[in-house]
Amino acid sequence: MSRKSYEFTSESVSEGHPDKVSDRISDEIVDLFFRESIKDGMDPWDVRVAAETLTTTNKIVIAGETRGTDKITKAMVEEVAREAVKDIGYEQDGFHWETADVDVLLHAQSVDIAQGVDEGAGLHEAQGAGDQGIMFGYACQDNEDLMPAPVHLSHKILERLAHARKHEGKTQLGPDSKSQVTIQYENGKPVRANAIVLSTQHLDASMTSADVADLVKPYIHEVMPDGWITDDTIWHINPTGKFVIGGPDGDTGLTGRKIIVDTYGGMAPHGGGAFSGKDPTKVDRSAAYVTRYLAKNIVAAGFAPWVDIQLSYAIGVAQPTSIYVNVPDENAISGEAIENAIRKAMDLTPYGIRKHLNLNAPVYARTAAYGHFGRKPDNDGGFTWERTDLVDELKAAMG
């Protein structure tokens, strides 16, 4: 942001939001294909998944293109979809994990796409990008996770409420919820919350908005930084009144409709491509992950207080068609110098990204809600793009 003092708003949606239910199911299918194909002895580099999910009243429709072990059946796909809905918490008349009708319409990946992605098969022979497109990464100094405060706190509110619902006996709360946080920035630093908006499904139909506010406000206070909620903070909790009918019974869900929630809450540009349901040959996903990885390491290295990075790719072509780095105008290190360091520090081909970040693994379902970025790296290989282990290489490349 060029201004030093301003307010900025971002939103998040919970794992029970209809679009997030769809994202979760699509990512469970990616994990299924990696998990079962590896178990069957197939090279994970050869796995391909592009799965889209629609959810509505007691209906789940899964479509897309795949390549993996032939031991994966429609029944297995249906099972992971039901288990995802069960874990999210839907056991309602209009959407129940056990009774919803599930249609599985997956088919083999197009040979025309495959020849551009498979090594040695395409016009350029090297393992190319699974599609053309532009991808952006961002990092800043708002918090220790190097994420913009508005979207990061919006996620944290919903994560905390989900934990209370699933593990602390707050069964009055339903799975479907949305949050929105407006943060005041002074001299480029986030300092307080000007407004907090929350709409959460409640399964007790007798609850009023005031009842819901009494239930959820302590959890919101818990996750917000000390002193950020003031007497002037504006609250809107369930501002429409009742919110009993939620999830896919109340609103149809589709994979890939929450791309700003998934990334930086509007604080940074977005290339337009969704993540969920896609294997890492799709640069919509893997290159967006690596741009975040690069941005986080650049800020962690002290090169800039914030950074935007853009990569672009052509289908079937390995090397990115462009690299662009944007830093503050007054920054001591230029964007061009950082671009040159990036080229030296990391292989940005689809192969190089997948290898460096260990993306050929069943680690995707956990990304489907509460943001793909700003998360802690998992010991089993999840969220590898959140590591800051490229700092030394970048410093060496900077000379």
N, C-alpha and C positions, 0 to 999 in steps of 0.2 A: 504494500500500500504506500502511495506517495505522501499522503497526509499523515501527520504525526498524532493528531487528536481527532477521534471519530468514534462512532459506535458501529458495531458489526454484528449481524445475526446469522446463526446457522441452526439447522434442525437435524434431528435424528429420528429414526423409527425403530421400534423394537423387533425382536425375533418373531413376534406374533403378528406383525403387520402383514397384510396379504402379499405384498410384493416380496417381503423378506421370507415368508413361508416358501414362496416360489424359488427365490434365490437359494435357500437352504436345500431344498430338494434337488435342484440342479447341481449344486456342489457335492451333495451326497453321491450323485451318479458319477461325477468325476472321480471321487475317492474310491467308489466301488470298482471302477474300471482299472485304476492303478493298483488297488489292493489285490483284486482277484487275478489280474494279468501277471503281476509279479509272482503271486503264489503259484501260478500255473507255469512259471518259467519263461514267460514272455519278456523281452527286453522293454523296460518302461519307456525308453526313447521312442518306441513304436506305438504307444497308446495315443489314441485320438478321441476327444469328446467335445461335442458342441451340443449341449442339452438345454432346452427351453421348457419351462413349466408354466402352466396356467392353473390357477386355483380359484374355485368359486363354490357356491353352496353344495356341500357334500360331493365335490367333483375335483379330481386332479388329472390333468392331461399333460403327459410328458412326450415331447417330440424332439428330434434332432438327429445328428450324425455321429457315429462312433466307430472306433476300431479297437479291438482288444481280444482277450481270450473268448473263444466260442462257448465257454462254460457259463458265461453270464446269461441268465434267462430273464424273461419278462417278469417271472415271479420274484426273482432276486431284486430287480429294479423296484417293483411294487413294494417289496418288504422294506427297503431302505427309505422309500418315501413315507410309508406309514410310521416307521420308527422315528423319522424326523418330526413328523406332526405330533407324535406322542411326546417326544422330548420337549417340544415347544410348549405343549400343554393343552392342546385342543381336544376336549371331550364334551362338545356341545351338540345339541340337536342338529344345528345347521352345518356343523363341520366337526367330524369325529374321526380320530385316527384309525379306528377299527372298522367303521362302516362306510366311509367315503368311497365312492366309485373311482377307481384308478385306471386310466387308459395309458398304455405304453406304446408309443409310436416311433421308436428309435430305429434307424436303419444305417447302413454302411456309409462311411465317408465317401464323398465324390472322388473318383480317381483323378480328376482334373486338379482338385485342390491338393490331393496327396502328392502328386508328382512335383509340386513346387516346394513341399515341406520335407519330403524324404530325401536324405542325402544321396547324391548320385543319380536321382531320378528326374530332376527338372532341367530346364534350359540352362540354369546357372550351376548345376551339379551340387554346389554346397547346400547344406540344410538352410532353407530360406524361411522367411516370415510366413505365417499362416494367413496373413491378409495385409493389405495396405492400411495405413492409418497414422494418426498422430497421438502421442501420449505425453502426459505432463506429470512431473513430480515436484513436490514442494516440501520445504522444511523451514522452521522459524524458531525463535528462542522464547516463545510464550510459556513453555513449561519444559520439564525434564524429558518428555517424550518428543519434543521438537515439533509439536503440532499446533495449529491454530486453536486458541482457547475456546471459541464459540462452539465449534463442532465437537471438540474433544470433551467438553463438559456436557454437551447434549447427549453424547454416547454414555458418559459415566452415569448420568441420572437414570437412564433406562436400564443399564446393566445392574445398577443397585436395586431398582424396583423388581427386576426379574429375579434377582437372588432372593429378595424378601418373599416374593411370591412362591418360588420353587423350593426354598430351603428354610424359611423362617416362619412358615405357617400363615402368611398373609394371603389366604386363599380368596379373600374378597376381590383381589385384583385379577383381571383377566390378562391373557397374553398380548393383546393388541394395545399399543400405546405409541404416542408421538411426543417429542419434546422439542423445545425451541428456546435458545438462550441468546440474549442480546448483551454483548460485552462492551463496556466503555474502554477505549484506549486513550491514554495520555502520554505524549512524547514517545509514541510507538510501542508502549507497554500496556498490556491489559491490566485494569485496576479494579473493576467492579462489574457486577451484573445489574444492568438497567432494567431488564425484564426477563421473566421466566414463564414460559408457557408449557403446560402439560395437559394432554388429553389421554386418559387411560381408561381402558375397559374395566368395568366392575361387574362382578357376577351377582352381587347382592343388589337387586333392582330397587330396594328401598333407599339406597344411599343417595344423598344429595351431593352437589358439587362441594359444598362445605364439608361434608363427611369425608369425601375423597381427599380434599385438601388437608384435613387434619391427619389423615393416614399417611400421605406421601411427603408432606413438607419436612418431617425430620430426616428422611432419607436424602432429600435434596440438599438440606443444610449440611449433611454429612459429607457429601462429595464436593461441594463448592469450596474453594479456598477461603481461609479465614478472612473475614472482613469484607468479602465480595458481595454478600447479601446485606443490604442496608435498609434503613427505614424508607428509603425512596424507591427501592426495588418494586417494580410492578409485577403482580402475580395474576396469571389466568390459569386456573385449574379446572379442567372440564367445562370450558366456557359455554358449551351448548346445553349443559344440563346433564341428562343421563347419557351414558355410553355403555349399554348392556350388550347390544348386538354388535359383535366385532369380528375381526379376521375375515377370511374369505367368504363367510356367510353374509357379511355386511357390505363387502366391496371386493370385486374381482382382483386377484393378484397375478402379476406377470414377472418373469425373470428380467432383471436388468433395468428396472424403471427407477432405481434409487441411486444413480451414479454419483450425484453430488453428495448425498449422505455417505456413500461408500468412500469418498476421497477427502476433500478439504473444506466441505461446507460452503463452497463458493468463494473462498478466500484466494484460490488459485485457479488458473484456466483448467479446462477439461477437454480432452480430445473427442469425447462423445461415445466411446466404446465402453460397454459393460464388461464386468469381470466374471460373474458367477456362471457356472455351467461350462466353462471353457478350459481346455487343457493348456499347458504353457507354450505350445507351438503358436497359439494365438497371441500376437504381440499386444493386442488390446489389454491382455492381462499381464503377461510376463514383462513387457517393456514398461508398463505403468508401475509395476513393482520395482523394476530396476531404477527408474527415474526417482522414485521415492528413496530407494537405497542410496543412490548417489547424492541426492539433495541432503539427506540426513547426515551422511558422512562429511559433506562439504561444510555444513553448519557446525558439526561436532569438531571438525578440524580448525575452526575459527576463521575460515576464509571469508565468511559473510554472515550477517545477523539473520538474513533470510535469503532464499534462492528459489527461483523457478527454473525448471529444466524441461525442455521439449526434445523428444526424439521422434523421428518419422521413419517409416518403413514402406517397402513395396513388396507385394506378395511374390513369394518365390525367390526373393533377393536377400542375401544374408546380412550384408552391412547396412546400417541405417543410412537413409538418404540425407539426413541432416541431424546436427546436434546444436542446440541453442541454450545458452545459460543467461538468465536475467538476474542481476543483483542490484542493490541500491546504487543510484547514480554516484553517490559520494564514497562508495566502497573502495578500499585501498587496492584490492585485487580486482582486475577487470573480468567481465564475463568471458571474454575471449581467452584469457589466460587459464581460466578454469576449464573451458572447453578443451583446450590442448592437454591439460592434465588428465581429464577424463579419458581421452583417447589413449593416453599412455598407460593408464592405471587399470583399465578393464576392457575385456572383449565384449562388445555390445552386439554381437551376432545372436540370433535366437539360441544357437547352441551354447555360446559362451554364457549367456544369461542363465539358461536352465542349469548348466553345470555349476556356475558360481553360487547360485542361490539354492541349489539342490531342489529344484522344482518338480522333478519326476517322482512324486510321492503323494500318498493320500493325506494331504494336509489342508484341504480346501474348505470342507464344510464349516470349520470353525471361523472362517473369514466372513461368512454370509451375513452376520449381524454385528452391529456396534463398530463398524468401520474396518477397512482393510489395513489402515495405517494408524500409527500411534499405539500399537499393541506391543506386548513383551514377547521377544523370541522364545519359542518353546523348546524344551530339551529334546523333543523328538523330531525337530526340524521344521516346525511351523513358524511362520512369520520371520523367515530368515532375512527378508528385506528390511527388517527393523534393526538389524545388527549395525554396529559402527566399527566394523573390523577392516574398513578400507582406508581409514584415516592415514595410516603410515604410508600406504602406496600413493595416495593423493599428494601427500606432502613431498614424497620423493620425486613424483612426477612434476610437481611445481618447481622443484630445484631450489 
